[in-house]
Amino acid sequence: MGVQTIGVVAFKNISPFQLAVPCLVFGENSLEKDWPRFTVKVCGLEQGEQPTRTGFSIRAPYPLAEVASTDMVIVPSWREPGEEPPAELVAALVAAHRRGAIVVGLCTGTFVLAAAGLLDHRSATTHWLLTDELARRYPLVAVKPEVLYVDDGDVITSAGVAAGLDCCLHILRRLCGAEEAGRVARRLVVSPHRQGGQAQFIEQPIRKEGDEDRFARNLQWLQAHLHLPHTLDNLAERFLMSRRTFTRRFRQQTGTTVSAWLLHRRLVLARRLLESTARHIEMVAEEAGFGSEASLRHHFRKVLHTSPARYRKEFRTG
């Protein structure tokens, strides 16, 4: 699995919800004995009791120096985007990254990673209200204002608040597989997987109820028939729309394009089949809609940076 110990940075005036997000995703897996286990250490930037933004105080059980021994460091937010993080926090993040730890910035925590220089010449995101400021303050960062999170391997950033949950579940999926991440998502009663490229803010125009239900039913049908070859024209016909209207409505409803949605859903299905069945990889490719083993390998390398065989070896559960 690689990551065993996770340090979460706490500080004065932190949002308790944002602090709780990584603790919930990574720190309560012991509720099921067969779930992956992590040691989560909440590390205080300041000593003693630290006031939060909601009227009560917390006490971090570990000092900031403890992140020196963790495999992943998460900065769940920051006080104000314009406030420079203290030198000791910057130094701790840089040192952790240099020794090979994964460093994560959720919401405004992205600004802390940027101040540490960890996002220079990398793609990153933050809350949609603050992406312009991030780009202005740190011009070396390739800011992606429209996405939920950006996984750049050893440095990961997310958009605001609830997107932190999506990002942490994505990391759990990357470390432990889709089945384990799905268990945690079900326990938290949240969507099992919102892809990183999905839009942060999706405009939803008012529509008639019947129209909305029909679109949802067709989307469910599409999810159940990923193995079929789909084109924009045949999908638009099924959704009873012109091609132009269909593509516009699809993005409004899902926050992404038809091709991106299909690829994401097919990868999720392929990963689940590789984890939970002994089917030959060629059969997995056909059932997931990739058509051939070569196509499946191509997309696994491009998106997941691994091969189907290696993924199965690492995450097979049965």
Residue, then its C-alpha position, 0 to 999 in steps of 0.5 A: m500500500g505504501v502509505q501507512t502513517i498520515g499527518v494532518v496539520a491543525f492550526k488556530n482558527i481552523s474549520p473543524f469540518q475541514l479538519a475532520v474530512p481526512c480524519l473521517v476518510f483515513g482514520e476510522n477504517s478500524l470499524e471494519k477489521d478487514w478494511p485498510r488501516f492507517t495511523v492518522k496523526v493530527c499535528g498542531l502548528e501551535q502548542g496547547e488548545q487551539p480555537t476553531r472558527t466555530g466557537f470551541s477549541i481543539r488540542a492536537p495530540y502531536p506536534l508539527a515535528e511529527v510529520a517528519s515520520t509520516d508517509m503523507v501530509i495533509v494541509p486541510s485548509w488555511r486561515e486566509p489565502g493572503e496569510e503567509p504560512p510560518a517558516e516552520l510549516v513550509a520547512a516541514l512540508v518541503a522536508a516531507h516531500r523531499r524524503g518521498a512523502i505525498v503532500v496534499g492541500l485541500c481547499t485553501g491548504t493549496f495556498v500553503l503548498a504553493a507558498a512552499g514552492l511545491l506547486d511550481h510548474r505543476s497543475a493545482t486547484t483550490h476553491w473556485l472563488l480563490t483560483d484567480e488569487l492563487a494564479r495571481r499570487y503564484p504565477l508558476v502554478a498551472v491553476k485549474p479553476e474548474v476541477l474538483y481535485v488534481d492528482d499530480g502523483d506526489v502532490i495533490t490538491s482539491a477544491g473547497v470543502a466537500a471536494g476535500l471528501d472527493c479528493c480523500l476518497h480518490i486517494l484512498r482508492r488510489l492506495c487501496g482500490a475501488e472496493e475499499a474506497g466504496r466501502v468508506a463512501r457508503r459508510l459516510v453516505v457520499s458519492p463513491h466517486r466524483q472524478g477530479g475533472q468534474a466541474q466544481f460548480i454545475e449550473q442547473p437550469i429549471r426544467k420540467e420534472g418529466d424532462e429531468d426524470r427522462f434524462a436521469r433514466n437514460l443516464q442510468w441506462l447508459q451506466a448499465h450498458l457501458h459495454l456497448p459502443h456509443t457515439l454522440d449521434n446514437l446517444a442524442e437519439r436515445f435521449l431524444m435531443s439534437r446532438r448539440t442540445f444533448t452535449r450541452r445538457f450532458r455537461q450541465q447535468t454531469g459537469t463533464t463531457v460525454s467522452a470523459w464521463l464514459l471513460h471514467r465510468r468504464l475505468v471504474l467498472a474495469r477496476r472493480l472487475l479486476e479487483s473482484t473477479a478472475r475474468h481474463i483481462e481481455m474479457v474485462a476490457e470487453e465488459a467495460g466497453f474498451g473493446s480490446e485488451a490493448s485499449l484497456r492497457h492504453h487507458f490504464r497507463k495514461v490515467l492510472h499510470t499502471s497496467p491492468a495486470r499490475y493493478r489486479k495483482e495489487f488490489r485483487t480481493g478474492 
